[in-house]
Amino acid sequence: MSTDTQAIVKANGGDKPAVMDQKDAVAPKVIGLGVDLYRGVAEKPFKKEAIDTLLAPIGDEDVEIRPDGLVYLPEIKYRRKLNYAFGPGAWAMVPRSDYALQDNTMTREYALFVLGRFVSEARGEQDYFPNSRGMTYATAAEGVKSNAIMRCCKDLGIASELWDPGFIGRWKAEYAMTVKVRVRGELKTQWRRKDRMPYDGEVGAMNAERPKPVESQPPHGACPSDDTQHASPDNASDPGSDDARSADRPTDTISEKQAKRLFAIAKGRGMSNDQIKYLTKAAGYDHSRDIKTADYEQICSAMESWTVGEHERIGAVLAGFRADEAGT
């Protein structure tokens, strides 16, 4: 086992590392709960009000799409569904194994309990590179848990449309588009929502028509959308000319073109406006227009590494490099 991996964490205060390399031919230890894990499983359905909330159709405006074309529901909206259906404190994700690290993928098994009853279990996963400054062990572990939540919620019927080819095809036709993006000098085809700003380096689109903004309320019991507005960070208006810079703006802050690029990167990763604002503040700025050019590329890199359920991690990264600068 590598020294870096051994130094990551100790399991339950013991001497055995909780994270294992691929070289370790040992299965993760299953953690017992001291009770019959499956007691009460499938004995009876939940109350009708909870079922209606869990099975309520997701709103089209809630769905996001990755550049590779995979549609998904942001992790926080699964948590909201559970909270709306059962109430905070009435459900929990219980670890069922130690963390395992294999091929730079961290995993851990979790069981979802609701009202004291076992519901489902799944193994969450998250890419993790121990030597990367962009991700700490703690934030990678949070990503593992978030992924496990999404997988367990499938057994409750939450967002089941996302596994329905008919829904996926209709949603992509109406709300998504493929575009050509120049990445490191190479043209690549990527997906994005039609109502999102273009990617940095985007040079063409198969369908540039945008859908009308979604104004209808989500069905009763459905999670409200994070993305009720599709404006740039700080609810700014269209920056105008790419090369323009307001006369009263400090010369050491980013240009409007750079602000647009930052926003396009964030939206391309499926981030909501609230998450963009959160990360901007975590970097030490009240508004994106105040970002200093010295910090710009590092903030862009942090946002480019954002994945579903990972705004806590990126926030910690941005806060960390601001603290580093303050100490220099």
C-alpha positions as CSV (number, residue, x, y, z in Angstrom):
1,M,0.0,0.0,0.0
2,S,1.4,3.4,-0.9
3,T,2.5,5.9,1.7
4,D,0.1,8.5,0.4
5,T,-2.8,6.2,0.8
6,Q,-1.8,5.0,4.2
7,A,-1.7,8.6,5.4
8,I,-5.2,9.4,4.2
9,V,-7.3,8.1,7.0
10,K,-7.5,5.4,9.7
11,A,-10.6,3.3,10.0
12,N,-12.6,3.8,13.2
13,G,-9.5,5.0,15.0
14,G,-7.7,1.8,14.4
15,D,-4.4,1.0,12.6
16,K,-5.9,-0.5,9.4
17,P,-6.2,2.1,6.7
18,A,-9.8,2.6,5.6
19,V,-8.8,3.3,1.9
20,M,-7.2,0.5,0.0
21,D,-5.0,0.4,-3.1
22,Q,-5.8,-1.8,-6.1
23,K,-2.8,-4.0,-5.0
24,D,-4.6,-5.0,-1.8
25,A,-6.6,-8.1,-2.6
26,V,-8.8,-7.6,0.4
27,A,-12.5,-6.8,0.2
28,P,-13.8,-3.8,2.2
29,K,-14.9,-4.8,5.6
30,V,-18.7,-4.7,6.0
31,I,-19.8,-2.6,8.9
32,G,-22.5,-4.1,11.1
33,L,-25.3,-2.0,12.6
34,G,-25.9,-4.1,15.8
35,V,-29.5,-4.7,14.6
36,D,-31.3,-6.8,12.0
37,L,-30.5,-4.7,9.0
38,Y,-33.6,-5.8,7.1
39,R,-36.1,-5.7,9.9
40,G,-39.4,-4.3,8.5
41,V,-38.2,-4.2,4.9
42,A,-41.1,-4.2,2.4
43,E,-43.7,-4.7,5.1
44,K,-45.9,-1.8,4.0
45,P,-45.8,1.2,1.8
46,F,-45.2,4.7,3.0
47,K,-48.1,7.1,3.5
48,K,-49.8,8.4,0.4
49,E,-48.5,11.9,0.9
50,A,-44.9,10.7,0.9
51,I,-45.5,8.5,-2.1
52,D,-47.0,11.4,-4.1
53,T,-44.0,13.5,-3.3
54,L,-41.5,10.8,-4.3
55,L,-43.3,9.8,-7.5
56,A,-44.2,13.3,-8.6
57,P,-42.8,13.9,-12.2
58,I,-39.7,16.0,-12.3
59,G,-39.9,19.3,-14.0
60,D,-38.1,19.7,-17.4
61,E,-36.4,22.7,-15.9
62,D,-34.8,20.6,-13.2
63,V,-33.0,18.3,-15.6
64,E,-29.3,19.0,-16.5
65,I,-27.1,17.4,-19.2
66,R,-23.4,16.7,-19.2
67,P,-21.2,17.5,-22.2
68,D,-21.2,13.8,-23.0
69,G,-25.0,13.7,-23.3
70,L,-25.9,12.0,-20.0
71,V,-29.0,13.6,-18.5
72,Y,-29.2,13.8,-14.7
73,L,-30.9,15.4,-11.7
74,P,-28.6,17.4,-9.5
75,E,-27.8,15.5,-6.3
76,I,-29.3,18.2,-4.0
77,K,-32.7,17.7,-5.5
78,Y,-32.7,14.0,-4.4
79,R,-32.0,15.2,-0.8
80,R,-34.9,17.7,-1.1
81,K,-37.3,15.0,-2.3
82,L,-36.4,12.9,0.8
83,N,-36.8,15.9,3.1
84,Y,-40.1,16.9,1.5
85,A,-41.5,13.4,1.7
86,F,-40.3,12.4,5.2
87,G,-38.8,15.4,6.9
88,P,-35.3,16.2,7.9
89,G,-34.0,13.7,10.4
90,A,-36.4,10.9,9.2
91,W,-33.9,9.4,6.7
92,A,-30.2,8.6,6.8
93,M,-27.4,7.1,4.7
94,V,-25.7,4.5,6.9
95,P,-22.1,3.4,5.9
96,R,-21.9,-0.3,5.3
97,S,-18.2,-0.6,4.5
98,D,-14.9,1.1,4.7
99,Y,-13.7,3.4,1.9
100,A,-11.9,1.6,-0.9
101,L,-9.6,3.2,-3.5
102,Q,-9.1,1.4,-6.8
103,D,-7.7,3.0,-10.1
104,N,-8.2,6.4,-8.6
105,T,-11.9,5.7,-7.9
106,M,-13.0,6.0,-4.2
107,T,-16.0,3.9,-3.3
108,R,-18.1,3.0,-0.2
109,E,-21.3,1.1,0.4
110,Y,-24.2,2.9,2.0
111,A,-27.7,1.8,3.1
112,L,-30.6,4.2,3.0
113,F,-32.9,4.1,6.0
114,V,-36.3,5.9,6.2
115,L,-38.3,6.1,9.4
116,G,-36.0,3.4,10.9
117,R,-36.6,1.0,8.0
118,F,-34.1,-0.3,5.5
119,V,-35.0,0.9,1.9
120,S,-32.0,0.3,-0.3
121,E,-28.2,0.1,-0.5
122,A,-25.7,1.0,-3.1
123,R,-22.0,1.7,-3.5
124,G,-21.2,5.3,-4.3
125,E,-18.1,6.3,-6.3
126,Q,-16.0,9.4,-6.9
127,D,-12.8,10.0,-8.8
128,Y,-10.0,10.8,-6.4
129,F,-6.3,11.7,-6.9
130,P,-4.4,11.9,-3.6
131,N,-1.8,14.3,-5.0
132,S,-4.3,16.7,-6.6
133,R,-4.7,20.0,-4.9
134,G,-8.1,20.3,-6.4
135,M,-9.7,17.6,-4.2
136,T,-9.2,16.7,-0.6
137,Y,-9.9,13.3,0.9
138,A,-12.9,14.8,2.8
139,T,-14.6,16.3,-0.2
140,A,-14.0,13.1,-2.3
141,A,-15.7,11.2,0.5
142,E,-18.7,13.5,0.3
143,G,-18.9,12.9,-3.4
144,V,-19.0,9.2,-2.7
145,K,-22.0,9.6,-0.4
146,S,-23.8,11.9,-2.8
147,N,-23.5,9.4,-5.6
148,A,-24.8,6.6,-3.3
149,I,-27.8,8.8,-2.4
150,M,-28.8,9.1,-6.1
151,R,-28.4,5.4,-6.6
152,C,-30.5,4.4,-3.6
153,C,-33.2,6.9,-4.5
154,K,-33.9,4.9,-7.7
155,D,-35.6,2.3,-5.5
156,L,-38.0,5.0,-4.2
157,G,-38.9,5.9,-7.8
158,I,-37.4,9.4,-7.6
159,A,-36.6,10.8,-11.1
160,S,-37.4,7.5,-12.7
161,E,-37.9,9.4,-16.0
162,L,-34.2,9.7,-16.3
163,W,-34.0,6.0,-17.2
164,D,-36.9,6.2,-19.6
165,P,-35.6,6.4,-23.3
166,G,-38.8,8.1,-24.3
167,F,-38.4,10.9,-21.8
168,I,-34.7,11.3,-22.5
169,G,-35.3,11.6,-26.3
170,R,-38.2,14.1,-25.8
171,W,-36.2,16.2,-23.3
172,K,-33.1,16.3,-25.5
173,A,-35.0,17.3,-28.6
174,E,-36.7,20.1,-26.8
175,Y,-34.2,21.4,-24.3
176,A,-30.7,20.3,-25.4
177,M,-28.4,20.7,-28.4
178,T,-25.1,19.5,-29.7
179,V,-22.4,22.0,-30.3
180,K,-18.8,22.0,-31.7
181,V,-16.3,23.1,-29.1
182,R,-12.6,23.7,-29.7
183,V,-10.7,22.0,-26.9
184,R,-6.9,22.3,-26.9
185,G,-7.0,22.9,-30.6
186,E,-9.3,20.0,-31.4
187,L,-12.9,20.3,-32.3
188,K,-15.2,18.1,-30.2
189,T,-19.0,17.6,-30.2
190,Q,-20.6,18.3,-26.8
191,W,-24.1,18.6,-25.4
192,R,-25.5,21.5,-23.5
193,R,-28.9,22.9,-22.6
194,K,-30.3,25.4,-25.2
195,D,-30.9,28.0,-22.5
196,R,-27.3,28.0,-21.3
197,M,-24.6,30.3,-22.4
198,P,-22.2,28.9,-25.0
199,Y,-19.1,27.0,-23.9
200,D,-15.7,28.7,-24.0
201,G,-14.3,27.8,-27.4
202,E,-17.8,26.9,-28.9
203,V,-17.7,27.5,-32.7
204,G,-21.0,26.1,-34.0
205,A,-24.2,24.4,-33.1
206,M,-26.5,22.0,-34.9
207,N,-29.5,23.8,-33.5
208,A,-29.1,27.3,-32.2
209,E,-32.8,27.8,-31.4
210,R,-33.6,28.2,-27.8
211,P,-36.7,27.0,-26.1
212,K,-39.1,29.5,-24.3
213,P,-38.3,29.9,-20.6
214,V,-40.1,27.3,-18.5
215,E,-42.7,29.3,-16.5
216,S,-44.9,26.6,-15.2
217,Q,-44.7,25.5,-11.5
218,P,-43.4,22.0,-10.9
219,P,-46.1,19.4,-10.0
220,H,-47.3,19.2,-6.4
221,G,-44.6,17.6,-4.3
222,A,-41.9,18.0,-6.8
223,C,-38.7,19.8,-5.9
224,P,-38.5,23.5,-6.9
225,S,-35.8,24.3,-9.4
226,D,-32.5,25.8,-8.5
227,D,-32.4,27.4,-12.0
228,T,-35.5,29.6,-12.0
229,Q,-33.4,32.3,-13.7
230,H,-30.9,31.8,-16.5
231,A,-28.9,35.0,-16.0
232,S,-25.2,35.4,-15.5
233,P,-23.7,35.4,-11.9
234,D,-25.0,38.2,-9.7
235,N,-28.1,38.4,-12.0
236,A,-26.0,40.6,-14.3
237,S,-27.4,41.8,-17.6
238,D,-25.8,40.9,-20.9
239,P,-22.2,42.0,-20.7
240,G,-22.3,43.4,-24.2
241,S,-19.1,43.5,-26.2
242,D,-16.6,40.7,-25.5
243,D,-13.7,43.1,-25.3
244,A,-15.4,45.8,-23.4
245,R,-14.4,46.9,-19.8
246,S,-16.3,49.5,-17.9
247,A,-14.3,52.7,-17.4
248,D,-14.9,52.6,-13.6
249,R,-13.7,49.0,-13.2
250,P,-10.2,48.4,-11.7
251,T,-7.6,47.4,-14.2
252,D,-6.6,44.3,-12.2
253,T,-10.1,42.7,-12.4
254,I,-11.3,40.4,-15.1
255,S,-12.8,41.7,-18.3
256,E,-16.4,41.2,-19.3
257,K,-15.2,38.6,-21.8
258,Q,-13.5,36.7,-19.1
259,A,-16.7,36.9,-16.9
260,K,-18.7,35.5,-19.7
261,R,-16.3,32.6,-20.1
262,L,-16.4,31.9,-16.4
263,F,-20.2,31.8,-16.5
264,A,-20.2,29.5,-19.6
265,I,-17.8,27.1,-17.8
266,A,-20.0,27.0,-14.8
267,K,-23.2,26.4,-16.7
268,G,-21.5,23.9,-18.9
269,R,-20.9,21.9,-15.7
270,G,-24.6,22.0,-14.8
271,M,-24.1,24.5,-11.9
272,S,-27.1,26.6,-10.8
273,N,-26.9,30.4,-10.3
274,D,-26.9,29.9,-6.5
275,Q,-24.0,27.5,-6.7
276,I,-22.1,30.0,-8.9
277,K,-22.7,32.7,-6.4
278,Y,-21.6,30.4,-3.5
279,L,-18.4,29.5,-5.2
280,T,-17.6,33.1,-6.1
281,K,-18.0,34.1,-2.5
282,A,-15.9,31.1,-1.4
283,A,-13.1,32.5,-3.6
284,G,-13.4,35.8,-1.6
285,Y,-15.5,37.9,-4.0
286,D,-19.0,39.3,-3.6
287,H,-19.5,39.6,-7.4
288,S,-17.9,37.9,-10.4
289,R,-16.9,41.3,-11.8
290,D,-14.6,41.8,-8.8
291,I,-12.5,38.7,-9.5
292,K,-8.9,39.7,-9.9
293,T,-7.0,38.5,-13.0
294,A,-4.4,36.8,-10.8
295,D,-7.1,34.4,-9.5
296,Y,-9.1,34.0,-12.6
297,E,-7.5,30.9,-14.2
298,Q,-7.5,29.0,-10.9
299,I,-11.2,29.7,-10.3
300,C,-11.9,28.6,-13.9
301,S,-10.0,25.4,-13.3
302,A,-11.9,24.7,-10.0
303,M,-15.2,25.2,-11.7
304,E,-14.2,23.0,-14.7
305,S,-13.6,20.1,-12.2
306,W,-17.1,20.5,-10.6
307,T,-19.4,17.4,-10.7
308,V,-22.8,16.6,-9.4
309,G,-23.0,17.2,-5.7
310,E,-19.5,18.7,-5.5
311,H,-20.1,22.4,-4.8
312,E,-18.9,21.9,-1.2
313,R,-15.6,20.5,-2.5
314,I,-15.0,23.3,-4.9
315,G,-15.9,25.9,-2.3
316,A,-13.3,24.4,0.0
317,V,-10.7,24.5,-2.8
318,L,-11.4,28.1,-3.6
319,A,-11.4,29.1,0.1
320,G,-8.1,27.3,0.5
321,F,-6.2,29.0,-2.2
322,R,-7.5,32.4,-1.0
323,A,-6.1,31.5,2.5
324,D,-2.8,30.5,0.9
325,E,-2.5,33.9,-0.8
326,A,-3.3,35.7,2.4
327,G,-0.5,33.9,4.1
328,T,2.1,34.8,1.5
